[in-house]
């Protein structure tokens, strides 16, 4: 029988975790308590990744064997110290108070509420409509071999270097790779997305046999890698650095160094292996706020591409 609860000390907070022995990942036997232990082990890293960002929770109330719940609104019953940020969703004419992490206790409380994955916005609560994070998502098609991912990642790195932008890569926790770049929070989502599309097209020009930017899935070559610029659109979220993913082997979206990418295997980064890696290397994204990129060159590229497109038509 599962133990009824444990009390976890997180800084000056005490979080009551019920049913810590409930199995969340049947393949490995990993439990709710194991998730708590994992997030405690990478605490500063996950807090840095979520800091003051509206965050959608992917909850598995019965573990991976049950249904996944995509939750924008903070679950009921939160203690008063768990912070939120109010967002407006014009499509439905409604608002939602989403989790806004400023301390590890909020993360552990969310795990108590059966959260496995944390999916933050690319803006922060002080400027929710103006992103401060440009996201480059390398998403291999169904027939695209994984070997393509590191090849395209090196092209991404090359273009970022030429722009003078500092990119912070991480595994997606699936088969792809994400790279984050801090930007000034002075452009709305549509402009950040325009810049992201211009960058994606430049990567495609340099690796046309490997990359596609075709938006419609039916138009894409399934053997190519899609640079998903639309991850920069409003209310689009992807798993945070250090977030566990809902995969049978309990993978983690894990920061990596550029010189690791060629040999990195996403299957090697799980809740069982990342804590020791984190203890050895610390948070590889710790300095991301120190390197802020001005989007102006990308927006110039976007203007150029749009002019050329208009001339062709």
RAPEWO-V101559 format. One record per helix or strand. SS is the DSSP state (H for helix, E for strand). FROM is the first residue (numbers start at 0). TO is the last residue. Records with the same first field share a line. If there is no record, write none. Layout:
BEGIN
SS=FROM-TO  FROM-TO
END
This chain:
BEGIN
E=4-9  12-17  22-24  29-30  52-58  68-70  83-88  93-99  114-123  132-139  167-170  176-182  210-211  224-226  237-238  243-243  250-251  254-254  269-269  291-292
H=31-40  42-49  103-111  124-126  146-162  188-205  216-218  228-231  257-259  265-267  273-280  287-289  295-311
END
